[in-house]
């Protein structure tokens, strides 16, 4: 965890955010913000639109969920 501008920031990586205990552990450790870089595709919008929003409220923290941009492979 790092501290920046008075906020304690934790990081999860991609699929880790789908497990509620990780966000709970970050909150219990004193995090105010959890940053989650991910490569999930658009068809998994329920993760960002519903699941992480709910977990952020339940744990009393902010979740910054950054989905990748750009092309992959030959697309």
N, CA, C, O and CB atoms as a CASP TS submission, in Angstrom:
PFRMAT TS
TARGET T0000
AUTHOR 0000-0000-0000
METHOD Language model
MODEL 1
PARENT N/A
ATOM      1  N   UNK     1       0.855  -1.166   0.000  1.00  0.00           N
ATOM      2  CA  UNK     1       0.000   0.000   0.000  1.00  0.00           C
ATOM      3  C   UNK     1       0.901   1.229   0.000  1.00  0.00           C
ATOM      4  O   UNK     1       1.958   1.243   0.632  1.00  0.00           O
ATOM      5  CB  UNK     1      -0.973  -0.003   1.224  1.00  0.00           C
ATOM      6  N   UNK     2       0.466   2.260  -0.720  1.00  0.00           N
ATOM      7  CA  UNK     2       1.201   3.518  -0.744  1.00  0.00           C
ATOM      8  C   UNK     2       0.294   4.630  -0.230  1.00  0.00           C
ATOM      9  O   UNK     2      -0.929   4.494  -0.205  1.00  0.00           O
ATOM     10  CB  UNK     2       1.717   3.839  -2.177  1.00  0.00           C
ATOM     11  N   UNK     3       0.912   5.722   0.175  1.00  0.00           N
ATOM     12  CA  UNK     3       0.148   6.892   0.597  1.00  0.00           C
ATOM     13  C   UNK     3       0.468   8.029  -0.359  1.00  0.00           C
ATOM     14  O   UNK     3       1.632   8.323  -0.634  1.00  0.00           O
ATOM     15  CB  UNK     3       0.473   7.287   2.079  1.00  0.00           C
ATOM     16  N   UNK     4      -0.577   8.658  -0.855  1.00  0.00           N
ATOM     17  CA  UNK     4      -0.424   9.739  -1.816  1.00  0.00           C
ATOM     18  C   UNK     4      -1.453  10.821  -1.514  1.00  0.00           C
ATOM     19  O   UNK     4      -2.656  10.566  -1.561  1.00  0.00           O
ATOM     20  CB  UNK     4      -0.576   9.218  -3.270  1.00  0.00           C
ATOM     21  N   UNK     5      -0.997  11.999  -1.213  1.00  0.00           N
ATOM     22  CA  UNK     5      -1.909  13.106  -0.943  1.00  0.00           C
ATOM     23  C   UNK     5      -2.859  12.856   0.211  1.00  0.00           C
ATOM     24  O   UNK     5      -3.985  13.353   0.210  1.00  0.00           O
ATOM     25  CB  UNK     5      -2.698  13.405  -2.160  1.00  0.00           C
ATOM     26  N   UNK     6      -2.415  12.091   1.191  1.00  0.00           N
ATOM     27  CA  UNK     6      -3.242  11.810   2.347  1.00  0.00           C
ATOM     28  C   UNK     6      -4.167  10.609   2.196  1.00  0.00           C
ATOM     29  O   UNK     6      -4.866  10.240   3.139  1.00  0.00           O
ATOM     30  CB  UNK     6      -4.045  12.994   2.657  1.00  0.00           C
ATOM     31  N   UNK     7      -4.172  10.000   1.012  1.00  0.00           N
ATOM     32  CA  UNK     7      -4.990   8.802   0.785  1.00  0.00           C
ATOM     33  C   UNK     7      -4.103   7.564   0.773  1.00  0.00           C
ATOM     34  O   UNK     7      -2.986   7.592   0.255  1.00  0.00           O
ATOM     35  CB  UNK     7      -5.780   8.915  -0.548  1.00  0.00           C
ATOM     36  N   UNK     8      -4.606   6.494   1.341  1.00  0.00           N
ATOM     37  CA  UNK     8      -3.898   5.215   1.298  1.00  0.00           C
ATOM     38  C   UNK     8      -4.450   4.429   0.116  1.00  0.00           C
ATOM     39  O   UNK     8      -5.657   4.217  -0.002  1.00  0.00           O
ATOM     40  CB  UNK     8      -4.059   4.413   2.649  1.00  0.00           C
ATOM     41  N   UNK     9      -3.537   3.998  -0.760  1.00  0.00           N
ATOM     42  CA  UNK     9      -3.921   3.370  -2.019  1.00  0.00           C
ATOM     43  C   UNK     9      -3.384   1.949  -2.085  1.00  0.00           C
ATOM     44  O   UNK     9      -2.190   1.713  -1.898  1.00  0.00           O
ATOM     45  CB  UNK     9      -3.411   4.191  -3.213  1.00  0.00           C
ATOM     46  N   UNK    10      -4.282   1.006  -2.353  1.00  0.00           N
ATOM     47  CA  UNK    10      -3.911  -0.391  -2.549  1.00  0.00           C
ATOM     48  C   UNK    10      -4.147  -0.743  -4.019  1.00  0.00           C
ATOM     49  O   UNK    10      -4.870  -0.040  -4.725  1.00  0.00           O
ATOM     50  CB  UNK    10      -4.730  -1.340  -1.598  1.00  0.00           C
ATOM     51  N   UNK    11      -3.537  -1.827  -4.467  1.00  0.00           N
ATOM     52  CA  UNK    11      -3.683  -2.268  -5.847  1.00  0.00           C
ATOM     53  C   UNK    11      -4.062  -3.743  -5.897  1.00  0.00           C
ATOM     54  O   UNK    11      -3.484  -4.571  -5.194  1.00  0.00           O
ATOM     55  CB  UNK    11      -2.387  -2.021  -6.632  1.00  0.00           C
ATOM     56  N   UNK    12      -5.035  -4.051  -6.731  1.00  0.00           N
ATOM     57  CA  UNK    12      -5.339  -5.426  -7.088  1.00  0.00           C
ATOM     58  C   UNK    12      -5.077  -5.558  -8.578  1.00  0.00           C
ATOM     59  O   UNK    12      -5.010  -4.554  -9.288  1.00  0.00           O
ATOM     60  CB  UNK    12      -6.820  -5.816  -6.720  1.00  0.00           C
ATOM     61  N   UNK    13      -4.929  -6.769  -9.051  1.00  0.00           N
ATOM     62  CA  UNK    13      -4.664  -6.971 -10.467  1.00  0.00           C
ATOM     63  C   UNK    13      -5.791  -7.793 -11.083  1.00  0.00           C
ATOM     64  O   UNK    13      -6.030  -8.933 -10.684  1.00  0.00           O
ATOM     65  CB  UNK    13      -3.300  -7.667 -10.678  1.00  0.00           C
ATOM     66  N   UNK    14      -6.466  -7.217 -12.039  1.00  0.00           N
ATOM     67  CA  UNK    14      -7.446  -7.863 -12.898  1.00  0.00           C
ATOM     68  C   UNK    14      -8.423  -8.765 -12.152  1.00  0.00           C
ATOM     69  O   UNK    14      -9.298  -8.269 -11.441  1.00  0.00           O
ATOM     70  CB  UNK    14      -6.742  -8.658 -13.938  1.00  0.00           C
ATOM     71  N   UNK    15      -8.292 -10.053 -12.298  1.00  0.00           N
ATOM     72  CA  UNK    15      -9.245 -11.037 -11.781  1.00  0.00           C
ATOM     73  C   UNK    15      -9.332 -11.017 -10.256  1.00  0.00           C
ATOM     74  O   UNK    15     -10.346 -11.439  -9.702  1.00  0.00           O
ATOM     75  CB  UNK    15      -8.858 -12.428 -12.252  1.00  0.00           C
ATOM     76  N   UNK    16      -8.297 -10.537  -9.562  1.00  0.00           N
ATOM     77  CA  UNK    16      -8.331 -10.461  -8.098  1.00  0.00           C
ATOM     78  C   UNK    16      -9.539  -9.664  -7.603  1.00  0.00           C
ATOM     79  O   UNK    16     -10.075  -9.951  -6.533  1.00  0.00           O
ATOM     80  CB  UNK    16      -7.038  -9.828  -7.572  1.00  0.00           C
ATOM     81  N   UNK    17      -9.963  -8.676  -8.368  1.00  0.00           N
ATOM     82  CA  UNK    17     -11.068  -7.812  -7.948  1.00  0.00           C
ATOM     83  C   UNK    17     -12.396  -8.558  -7.874  1.00  0.00           C
ATOM     84  O   UNK    17     -13.342  -8.066  -7.258  1.00  0.00           O
ATOM     85  CB  UNK    17     -11.197  -6.640  -8.898  1.00  0.00           C
ATOM     86  N   UNK    18     -12.483  -9.727  -8.486  1.00  0.00           N
ATOM     87  CA  UNK    18     -13.739 -10.484  -8.463  1.00  0.00           C
ATOM     88  C   UNK    18     -13.923 -11.276  -7.171  1.00  0.00           C
ATOM     89  O   UNK    18     -14.969 -11.894  -6.971  1.00  0.00           O
ATOM     90  CB  UNK    18     -13.792 -11.429  -9.647  1.00  0.00           C
ATOM     91  N   UNK    19     -12.931 -11.264  -6.301  1.00  0.00           N
ATOM     92  CA  UNK    19     -13.015 -11.964  -5.026  1.00  0.00           C
ATOM     93  C   UNK    19     -13.244 -10.942  -3.917  1.00  0.00           C
ATOM     94  O   UNK    19     -12.368 -10.111  -3.675  1.00  0.00           O
ATOM     95  CB  UNK    19     -11.727 -12.799  -4.757  1.00  0.00           C
ATOM     96  N   UNK    20     -14.383 -10.971  -3.237  1.00  0.00           N
ATOM     97  CA  UNK    20     -14.744  -9.928  -2.271  1.00  0.00           C
ATOM     98  C   UNK    20     -13.759  -9.799  -1.116  1.00  0.00           C
ATOM     99  O   UNK    20     -13.593  -8.705  -0.576  1.00  0.00           O
ATOM    100  CB  UNK    20     -16.113 -10.203  -1.720  1.00  0.00           C
ATOM    101  N   UNK    21     -13.110 -10.874  -0.729  1.00  0.00           N
ATOM    102  CA  UNK    21     -12.213 -10.800   0.423  1.00  0.00           C
ATOM    103  C   UNK    21     -11.009  -9.895   0.180  1.00  0.00           C
ATOM    104  O   UNK    21     -10.467  -9.339   1.135  1.00  0.00           O
ATOM    105  CB  UNK    21     -11.738 -12.182   0.786  1.00  0.00           C
ATOM    106  N   UNK    22     -10.576  -9.733  -1.068  1.00  0.00           N
ATOM    107  CA  UNK    22      -9.411  -8.880  -1.329  1.00  0.00           C
ATOM    108  C   UNK    22      -9.728  -7.402  -1.099  1.00  0.00           C
ATOM    109  O   UNK    22      -8.920  -6.676  -0.521  1.00  0.00           O
ATOM    110  CB  UNK    22      -8.917  -9.088  -2.763  1.00  0.00           C
ATOM    111  N   UNK    23     -10.891  -6.962  -1.547  1.00  0.00           N
ATOM    112  CA  UNK    23     -11.286  -5.572  -1.286  1.00  0.00           C
ATOM    113  C   UNK    23     -11.534  -5.356   0.206  1.00  0.00           C
ATOM    114  O   UNK    23     -11.206  -4.300   0.746  1.00  0.00           O
ATOM    115  CB  UNK    23     -12.552  -5.206  -2.095  1.00  0.00           C
ATOM    116  N   UNK    24     -12.104  -6.344   0.860  1.00  0.00           N
ATOM    117  CA  UNK    24     -12.328  -6.267   2.300  1.00  0.00           C
ATOM    118  C   UNK    24     -10.998  -6.163   3.045  1.00  0.00           C
ATOM    119  O   UNK    24     -10.869  -5.354   3.964  1.00  0.00           O
ATOM    120  CB  UNK    24     -13.119  -7.493   2.789  1.00  0.00           C
ATOM    121  N   UNK    25     -10.015  -6.965   2.661  1.00  0.00           N
ATOM    122  CA  UNK    25      -8.691  -6.916   3.304  1.00  0.00           C
ATOM    123  C   UNK    25      -8.033  -5.557   3.096  1.00  0.00           C
ATOM    124  O   UNK    25      -7.401  -5.029   4.011  1.00  0.00           O
ATOM    125  CB  UNK    25      -7.779  -8.031   2.750  1.00  0.00           C
ATOM    126  N   UNK    26      -8.175  -4.991   1.912  1.00  0.00           N
ATOM    127  CA  UNK    26      -7.602  -3.670   1.645  1.00  0.00           C
ATOM    128  C   UNK    26      -8.244  -2.622   2.546  1.00  0.00           C
ATOM    129  O   UNK    26      -7.550  -1.771   3.103  1.00  0.00           O
ATOM    130  CB  UNK    26      -7.786  -3.285   0.163  1.00  0.00           C
ATOM    131  N   UNK    27      -9.567  -2.681   2.692  1.00  0.00           N
ATOM    132  CA  UNK    27     -10.278  -1.742   3.560  1.00  0.00           C
ATOM    133  C   UNK    27      -9.854  -1.911   5.015  1.00  0.00           C
ATOM    134  O   UNK    27      -9.628  -0.926   5.718  1.00  0.00           O
ATOM    135  CB  UNK    27     -11.793  -1.934   3.428  1.00  0.00           C
ATOM    136  N   UNK    28      -9.747  -3.158   5.465  1.00  0.00           N
ATOM    137  CA  UNK    28      -9.328  -3.413   6.845  1.00  0.00           C
ATOM    138  C   UNK    28      -7.891  -2.954   7.110  1.00  0.00           C
ATOM    139  O   UNK    28      -7.539  -2.615   8.240  1.00  0.00           O
ATOM    140  CB  UNK    28      -9.459  -4.898   7.160  1.00  0.00           C
ATOM    141  N   UNK    29      -7.065  -2.947   6.059  1.00  0.00           N
ATOM    142  CA  UNK    29      -5.684  -2.486   6.194  1.00  0.00           C
ATOM    143  C   UNK    29      -5.584  -0.963   6.152  1.00  0.00           C
ATOM    144  O   UNK    29      -4.503  -0.401   6.328  1.00  0.00           O
ATOM    145  CB  UNK    29      -4.822  -3.088   5.094  1.00  0.00           C
ATOM    146  N   UNK    30      -6.725  -0.294   5.917  1.00  0.00           N
ATOM    147  CA  UNK    30      -6.752   1.165   5.951  1.00  0.00           C
ATOM    148  C   UNK    30      -6.778   1.851   4.605  1.00  0.00           C
ATOM    149  O   UNK    30      -6.635   3.072   4.542  1.00  0.00           O
ATOM    150  CB  UNK    30      -5.596   1.645   6.686  1.00  0.00           C
ATOM    151  N   UNK    31      -6.956   1.107   3.522  1.00  0.00           N
ATOM    152  CA  UNK    31      -6.997   1.720   2.196  1.00  0.00           C
ATOM    153  C   UNK    31      -8.229   2.598   2.043  1.00  0.00           C
ATOM    154  O   UNK    31      -9.312   2.271   2.528  1.00  0.00           O
ATOM    155  CB  UNK    31      -6.979   0.647   1.107  1.00  0.00           C
ATOM    156  N   UNK    32      -8.040   3.713   1.364  1.00  0.00           N
ATOM    157  CA  UNK    32      -9.141   4.599   0.983  1.00  0.00           C
ATOM    158  C   UNK    32      -9.543   4.351  -0.467  1.00  0.00           C
ATOM    159  O   UNK    32     -10.698   4.530  -0.853  1.00  0.00           O
ATOM    160  CB  UNK    32      -8.746   6.078   1.184  1.00  0.00           C
ATOM    161  N   UNK    33      -8.550   3.931  -1.261  1.00  0.00           N
ATOM    162  CA  UNK    33      -8.711   3.742  -2.698  1.00  0.00           C
ATOM    163  C   UNK    33      -8.060   2.421  -3.090  1.00  0.00           C
ATOM    164  O   UNK    33      -6.993   2.075  -2.583  1.00  0.00           O
ATOM    165  CB  UNK    33      -8.091   4.930  -3.499  1.00  0.00           C
ATOM    166  N   UNK    34      -8.700   1.688  -3.987  1.00  0.00           N
ATOM    167  CA  UNK    34      -8.103   0.487  -4.565  1.00  0.00           C
ATOM    168  C   UNK    34      -8.080   0.665  -6.080  1.00  0.00           C
ATOM    169  O   UNK    34      -9.115   0.905  -6.701  1.00  0.00           O
ATOM    170  CB  UNK    34      -8.897  -0.812  -4.153  1.00  0.00           C
ATOM    171  N   UNK    35      -6.903   0.547  -6.660  1.00  0.00           N
ATOM    172  CA  UNK    35      -6.729   0.663  -8.107  1.00  0.00           C
ATOM    173  C   UNK    35      -6.663  -0.744  -8.688  1.00  0.00           C
ATOM    174  O   UNK    35      -5.933  -1.600  -8.188  1.00  0.00           O
ATOM    175  CB  UNK    35      -5.440   1.486  -8.467  1.00  0.00           C
ATOM    176  N   UNK    36      -7.438  -0.974  -9.755  1.00  0.00           N
ATOM    177  CA  UNK    36      -7.495  -2.298 -10.376  1.00  0.00           C
ATOM    178  C   UNK    36      -7.292  -2.171 -11.886  1.00  0.00           C
ATOM    179  O   UNK    36      -8.252  -1.907 -12.610  1.00  0.00           O
ATOM    180  CB  UNK    36      -8.849  -2.996 -10.066  1.00  0.00           C
ATOM    181  N   UNK    37      -6.046  -2.355 -12.382  1.00  0.00           N
ATOM    182  CA  UNK    37      -5.868  -2.436 -13.831  1.00  0.00           C
ATOM    183  C   UNK    37      -6.344  -3.809 -14.296  1.00  0.00           C
ATOM    184  O   UNK    37      -6.140  -4.807 -13.605  1.00  0.00           O
ATOM    185  CB  UNK    37      -4.372  -2.189 -14.238  1.00  0.00           C
ATOM    186  N   UNK    38      -6.976  -3.858 -15.466  1.00  0.00           N
ATOM    187  CA  UNK    38      -7.535  -5.126 -15.933  1.00  0.00           C
ATOM    188  C   UNK    38      -7.506  -5.227 -17.447  1.00  0.00           C
ATOM    189  O   UNK    38      -7.348  -4.225 -18.143  1.00  0.00           O
ATOM    190  CB  UNK    38      -8.960  -5.291 -15.435  1.00  0.00           C
ATOM    191  N   UNK    39      -7.659  -6.430 -17.945  1.00  0.00           N
ATOM    192  CA  UNK    39      -7.756  -6.657 -19.382  1.00  0.00           C
ATOM    193  C   UNK    39      -9.084  -7.299 -19.737  1.00  0.00           C
ATOM    194  O   UNK    39      -9.230  -7.861 -20.822  1.00  0.00           O
ATOM    195  CB  UNK    39      -6.603  -7.532 -19.868  1.00  0.00           C
ATOM    196  N   UNK    40     -10.059  -7.224 -18.830  1.00  0.00           N
ATOM    197  CA  UNK    40     -11.366  -7.810 -19.120  1.00  0.00           C
ATOM    198  C   UNK    40     -12.010  -7.114 -20.305  1.00  0.00           C
ATOM    199  O   UNK    40     -11.806  -5.922 -20.534  1.00  0.00           O
ATOM    200  CB  UNK    40     -12.284  -7.726 -17.894  1.00  0.00           C
ATOM    201  N   UNK    41     -12.772  -7.865 -21.037  1.00  0.00           N
ATOM    202  CA  UNK    41     -13.436  -7.357 -22.233  1.00  0.00           C
ATOM    203  C   UNK    41     -14.753  -6.667 -21.884  1.00  0.00           C
ATOM    204  O   UNK    41     -15.255  -6.799 -20.767  1.00  0.00           O
ATOM    205  CB  UNK    41     -13.685  -8.493 -23.224  1.00  0.00           C
ATOM    206  N   UNK    42     -15.299  -5.941 -22.835  1.00  0.00           N
ATOM    207  CA  UNK    42     -16.541  -5.197 -22.653  1.00  0.00           C
ATOM    208  C   UNK    42     -17.694  -6.114 -22.249  1.00  0.00           C
ATOM    209  O   UNK    42     -18.557  -5.694 -21.477  1.00  0.00           O
ATOM    210  CB  UNK    42     -16.895  -4.449 -23.930  1.00  0.00           C
ATOM    211  N   UNK    43     -17.736  -7.344 -22.743  1.00  0.00           N
ATOM    212  CA  UNK    43     -18.854  -8.224 -22.424  1.00  0.00           C
ATOM    213  C   UNK    43     -18.927  -8.577 -20.943  1.00  0.00           C
ATOM    214  O   UNK    43     -19.887  -9.221 -20.522  1.00  0.00           O
ATOM    215  CB  UNK    43     -18.757  -9.486 -23.236  1.00  0.00           C
ATOM    216  N   UNK    44     -17.943  -8.176 -20.141  1.00  0.00           N
ATOM    217  CA  UNK    44     -17.962  -8.422 -18.698  1.00  0.00           C
ATOM    218  C   UNK    44     -18.305  -7.139 -17.944  1.00  0.00           C
ATOM    219  O   UNK    44     -17.811  -6.919 -16.838  1.00  0.00           O
ATOM    220  CB  UNK    44     -16.601  -8.975 -18.223  1.00  0.00           C
ATOM    221  N   UNK    45     -19.148  -6.292 -18.537  1.00  0.00           N
ATOM    222  CA  UNK    45     -19.480  -4.997 -17.943  1.00  0.00           C
ATOM    223  C   UNK    45     -20.086  -5.107 -16.553  1.00  0.00           C
ATOM    224  O   UNK    45     -19.967  -4.166 -15.769  1.00  0.00           O
ATOM    225  CB  UNK    45     -20.428  -4.262 -18.835  1.00  0.00           C
ATOM    226  N   UNK    46     -20.734  -6.224 -16.217  1.00  0.00           N
ATOM    227  CA  UNK    46     -21.336  -6.353 -14.895  1.00  0.00           C
ATOM    228  C   UNK    46     -20.287  -6.235 -13.795  1.00  0.00           C
ATOM    229  O   UNK    46     -20.603  -5.836 -12.674  1.00  0.00           O
ATOM    230  CB  UNK    46     -22.071  -7.685 -14.776  1.00  0.00           C
ATOM    231  N   UNK    47     -19.032  -6.582 -14.113  1.00  0.00           N
ATOM    232  CA  UNK    47     -17.968  -6.484 -13.102  1.00  0.00           C
ATOM    233  C   UNK    47     -17.801  -5.032 -12.678  1.00  0.00           C
ATOM    234  O   UNK    47     -17.817  -4.727 -11.485  1.00  0.00           O
ATOM    235  CB  UNK    47     -16.622  -7.049 -13.648  1.00  0.00           C
ATOM    236  N   UNK    48     -17.642  -4.141 -13.643  1.00  0.00           N
ATOM    237  CA  UNK    48     -17.438  -2.728 -13.301  1.00  0.00           C
ATOM    238  C   UNK    48     -18.741  -2.019 -12.962  1.00  0.00           C
ATOM    239  O   UNK    48     -18.767  -1.179 -12.063  1.00  0.00           O
ATOM    240  CB  UNK    48     -16.755  -2.009 -14.448  1.00  0.00           C
ATOM    241  N   UNK    49     -19.810  -2.338 -13.656  1.00  0.00           N
ATOM    242  CA  UNK    49     -21.068  -1.616 -13.472  1.00  0.00           C
ATOM    243  C   UNK    49     -21.806  -1.980 -12.189  1.00  0.00           C
ATOM    244  O   UNK    49     -22.478  -1.130 -11.605  1.00  0.00           O
ATOM    245  CB  UNK    49     -21.963  -1.870 -14.638  1.00  0.00           C
ATOM    246  N   UNK    50     -21.696  -3.203 -11.749  1.00  0.00           N
ATOM    247  CA  UNK    50     -22.472  -3.645 -10.591  1.00  0.00           C
ATOM    248  C   UNK    50     -21.608  -4.166  -9.451  1.00  0.00           C
ATOM    249  O   UNK    50     -21.659  -3.649  -8.335  1.00  0.00           O
ATOM    250  CB  UNK    50     -23.437  -4.713 -11.006  1.00  0.00           C
ATOM    251  N   UNK    51     -20.829  -5.175  -9.737  1.00  0.00           N
ATOM    252  CA  UNK    51     -20.117  -5.886  -8.680  1.00  0.00           C
ATOM    253  C   UNK    51     -19.126  -4.989  -7.936  1.00  0.00           C
ATOM    254  O   UNK    51     -19.166  -4.919  -6.708  1.00  0.00           O
ATOM    255  CB  UNK    51     -19.387  -7.076  -9.264  1.00  0.00           C
ATOM    256  N   UNK    52     -18.241  -4.307  -8.657  1.00  0.00           N
ATOM    257  CA  UNK    52     -17.234  -3.492  -7.969  1.00  0.00           C
ATOM    258  C   UNK    52     -17.840  -2.256  -7.322  1.00  0.00           C
ATOM    259  O   UNK    52     -17.364  -1.804  -6.280  1.00  0.00           O
ATOM    260  CB  UNK    52     -16.147  -3.076  -8.942  1.00  0.00           C
ATOM    261  N   UNK    53     -18.873  -1.712  -7.921  1.00  0.00           N
ATOM    262  CA  UNK    53     -19.557  -0.569  -7.305  1.00  0.00           C
ATOM    263  C   UNK    53     -20.137  -0.961  -5.953  1.00  0.00           C
ATOM    264  O   UNK    53     -20.011  -0.228  -4.972  1.00  0.00           O
ATOM    265  CB  UNK    53     -20.672  -0.038  -8.228  1.00  0.00           C
ATOM    266  N   UNK    54     -20.770  -2.119  -5.916  1.00  0.00           N
ATOM    267  CA  UNK    54     -21.359  -2.613  -4.667  1.00  0.00           C
ATOM    268  C   UNK    54     -20.283  -2.876  -3.626  1.00  0.00           C
ATOM    269  O   UNK    54     -20.433  -2.488  -2.467  1.00  0.00           O
ATOM    270  CB  UNK    54     -22.167  -3.891  -4.921  1.00  0.00           C
ATOM    271  N   UNK    55     -19.209  -3.525  -4.023  1.00  0.00           N
ATOM    272  CA  UNK    55     -18.128  -3.836  -3.076  1.00  0.00           C
ATOM    273  C   UNK    55     -17.445  -2.582  -2.560  1.00  0.00           C
ATOM    274  O   UNK    55     -17.002  -2.547  -1.412  1.00  0.00           O
ATOM    275  CB  UNK    55     -17.097  -4.742  -3.731  1.00  0.00           C
ATOM    276  N   UNK    56     -17.355  -1.558  -3.389  1.00  0.00           N
ATOM    277  CA  UNK    56     -16.764  -0.299  -2.934  1.00  0.00           C
ATOM    278  C   UNK    56     -17.625   0.315  -1.827  1.00  0.00           C
ATOM    279  O   UNK    56     -17.104   0.768  -0.808  1.00  0.00           O
ATOM    280  CB  UNK    56     -16.613   0.693  -4.118  1.00  0.00           C
ATOM    281  N   UNK    57     -18.935   0.327  -2.032  1.00  0.00           N
ATOM    282  CA  UNK    57     -19.846   0.887  -1.032  1.00  0.00           C
ATOM    283  C   UNK    57     -19.810   0.064   0.251  1.00  0.00           C
ATOM    284  O   UNK    57     -19.726   0.621   1.345  1.00  0.00           O
ATOM    285  CB  UNK    57     -21.281   0.949  -1.583  1.00  0.00           C
ATOM    286  N   UNK    58     -19.873  -1.246   0.120  1.00  0.00           N
ATOM    287  CA  UNK    58     -19.881  -2.133   1.285  1.00  0.00           C
ATOM    288  C   UNK    58     -18.624  -1.945   2.130  1.00  0.00           C
ATOM    289  O   UNK    58     -18.684  -1.988   3.359  1.00  0.00           O
ATOM    290  CB  UNK    58     -20.002  -3.596   0.841  1.00  0.00           C
ATOM    291  N   UNK    59     -17.484  -1.737   1.466  1.00  0.00           N
ATOM    292  CA  UNK    59     -16.210  -1.624   2.178  1.00  0.00           C
ATOM    293  C   UNK    59     -15.794  -0.186   2.474  1.00  0.00           C
ATOM    294  O   UNK    59     -14.756   0.044   3.094  1.00  0.00           O
ATOM    295  CB  UNK    59     -15.134  -2.289   1.382  1.00  0.00           C
ATOM    296  N   UNK    60     -16.597   0.779   2.033  1.00  0.00           N
ATOM    297  CA  UNK    60     -16.326   2.178   2.337  1.00  0.00           C
ATOM    298  C   UNK    60     -15.063   2.717   1.702  1.00  0.00           C
ATOM    299  O   UNK    60     -14.313   3.463   2.331  1.00  0.00           O
ATOM    300  CB  UNK    60     -16.243   2.357   3.797  1.00  0.00           C
ATOM    301  N   UNK    61     -14.822   2.334   0.437  1.00  0.00           N
ATOM    302  CA  UNK    61     -13.651   2.850  -0.258  1.00  0.00           C
ATOM    303  C   UNK    61     -13.979   3.111  -1.722  1.00  0.00           C
ATOM    304  O   UNK    61     -15.043   2.739  -2.216  1.00  0.00           O
ATOM    305  CB  UNK    61     -12.475   1.870  -0.138  1.00  0.00           C
ATOM    306  N   UNK    62     -13.045   3.755  -2.398  1.00  0.00           N
ATOM    307  CA  UNK    62     -13.192   4.017  -3.825  1.00  0.00           C
ATOM    308  C   UNK    62     -12.454   2.933  -4.586  1.00  0.00           C
ATOM    309  O   UNK    62     -11.391   2.479  -4.162  1.00  0.00           O
ATOM    310  CB  UNK    62     -12.656   5.432  -4.204  1.00  0.00           C
ATOM    311  N   UNK    63     -13.026   2.512  -5.727  1.00  0.00           N
ATOM    312  CA  UNK    63     -12.362   1.551  -6.598  1.00  0.00           C
ATOM    313  C   UNK    63     -12.182   2.206  -7.961  1.00  0.00           C
ATOM    314  O   UNK    63     -13.152   2.624  -8.593  1.00  0.00           O
ATOM    315  CB  UNK    63     -13.176   0.215  -6.710  1.00  0.00           C
ATOM    316  N   UNK    64     -10.939   2.290  -8.403  1.00  0.00           N
ATOM    317  CA  UNK    64     -10.623   2.796  -9.739  1.00  0.00           C
ATOM    318  C   UNK    64     -10.328   1.591 -10.607  1.00  0.00           C
ATOM    319  O   UNK    64      -9.317   0.916 -10.414  1.00  0.00           O
ATOM    320  CB  UNK    64      -9.409   3.805  -9.720  1.00  0.00           C
ATOM    321  N   UNK    65     -11.200   1.317 -11.557  1.00  0.00           N
ATOM    322  CA  UNK    65     -11.130   0.117 -12.377  1.00  0.00           C
ATOM    323  C   UNK    65     -10.775   0.536 -13.794  1.00  0.00           C
ATOM    324  O   UNK    65     -11.588   1.157 -14.479  1.00  0.00           O
ATOM    325  CB  UNK    65     -12.473  -0.680 -12.341  1.00  0.00           C
ATOM    326  N   UNK    66      -9.577   0.206 -14.239  1.00  0.00           N
ATOM    327  CA  UNK    66      -9.079   0.663 -15.532  1.00  0.00           C
ATOM    328  C   UNK    66      -9.037  -0.490 -16.531  1.00  0.00           C
ATOM    329  O   UNK    66      -8.180  -1.370 -16.446  1.00  0.00           O
ATOM    330  CB  UNK    66      -7.684   1.288 -15.381  1.00  0.00           C
ATOM    331  N   UNK    67      -9.979  -0.471 -17.484  1.00  0.00           N
ATOM    332  CA  UNK    67     -10.039  -1.491 -18.515  1.00  0.00           C
ATOM    333  C   UNK    67      -9.086  -1.086 -19.637  1.00  0.00           C
ATOM    334  O   UNK    67      -8.943   0.095 -19.951  1.00  0.00           O
ATOM    335  CB  UNK    67     -11.498  -1.676 -19.046  1.00  0.00           C
ATOM    336  N   UNK    68      -8.441  -2.080 -20.231  1.00  0.00           N
ATOM    337  CA  UNK    68      -7.472  -1.808 -21.293  1.00  0.00           C
ATOM    338  C   UNK    68      -8.123  -1.124 -22.489  1.00  0.00           C
ATOM    339  O   UNK    68      -9.338  -1.190 -22.678  1.00  0.00           O
ATOM    340  CB  UNK    68      -6.803  -3.102 -21.741  1.00  0.00           C
ATOM    341  N   UNK    69      -7.291  -0.467 -23.288  1.00  0.00           N
ATOM    342  CA  UNK    69      -7.765   0.199 -24.500  1.00  0.00           C
ATOM    343  C   UNK    69      -6.869  -0.219 -25.660  1.00  0.00           C
ATOM    344  O   UNK    69      -5.731  -0.645 -25.461  1.00  0.00           O
ATOM    345  CB  UNK    69      -7.774   1.758 -24.329  1.00  0.00           C
ATOM    346  N   UNK    70      -7.384  -0.096 -26.836  1.00  0.00           N
ATOM    347  CA  UNK    70      -6.582  -0.426 -28.019  1.00  0.00           C
ATOM    348  C   UNK    70      -6.879  -1.807 -28.553  1.00  0.00           C
ATOM    349  O   UNK    70      -7.752  -2.519 -28.056  1.00  0.00           O
ATOM    350  CB  UNK    70      -5.116  -0.322 -27.699  1.00  0.00           C
ATOM    351  N   UNK    71      -6.127  -2.169 -29.583  1.00  0.00           N
ATOM    352  CA  UNK    71      -6.318  -3.441 -30.272  1.00  0.00           C
ATOM    353  C   UNK    71      -5.421  -4.521 -29.695  1.00  0.00           C
ATOM    354  O   UNK    71      -4.369  -4.243 -29.118  1.00  0.00           O
ATOM    355  CB  UNK    71      -6.049  -3.285 -31.760  1.00  0.00           C
ATOM    356  N   UNK    72      -5.864  -5.759 -29.866  1.00  0.00           N
ATOM    357  CA  UNK    72      -5.082  -6.917 -29.460  1.00  0.00           C
ATOM    358  C   UNK    72      -4.843  -7.784 -30.670  1.00  0.00           C
ATOM    359  O   UNK    72      -5.723  -7.932 -31.518  1.00  0.00           O
ATOM    360  CB  UNK    72      -5.788  -7.714 -28.343  1.00  0.00           C
ATOM    361  N   UNK    73      -3.674  -8.353 -30.756  1.00  0.00           N
ATOM    362  CA  UNK    73      -3.388  -9.267 -31.852  1.00  0.00           C
ATOM    363  C   UNK    73      -3.617  -8.630 -33.203  1.00  0.00           C
ATOM    364  O   UNK    73      -3.078  -7.560 -33.486  1.00  0.00           O
ATOM    365  CB  UNK    73      -4.229 -10.502 -31.728  1.00  0.00           C
ATOM    366  N   UNK    74      -4.410  -9.275 -34.040  1.00  0.00           N
ATOM    367  CA  UNK    74      -4.687  -8.773 -35.387  1.00  0.00           C
ATOM    368  C   UNK    74      -5.954  -7.927 -35.483  1.00  0.00           C
ATOM    369  O   UNK    74      -6.376  -7.556 -36.578  1.00  0.00           O
ATOM    370  CB  UNK    74      -4.795  -9.923 -36.333  1.00  0.00           C
ATOM    371  N   UNK    75      -6.553  -7.628 -34.344  1.00  0.00           N
ATOM    372  CA  UNK    75      -7.803  -6.859 -34.384  1.00  0.00           C
ATOM    373  C   UNK    75      -7.563  -5.371 -34.328  1.00  0.00           C
ATOM    374  O   UNK    75      -8.515  -4.590 -34.353  1.00  0.00           O
ATOM    375  CB  UNK    75      -8.702  -7.263 -33.246  1.00  0.00           C
TER
END
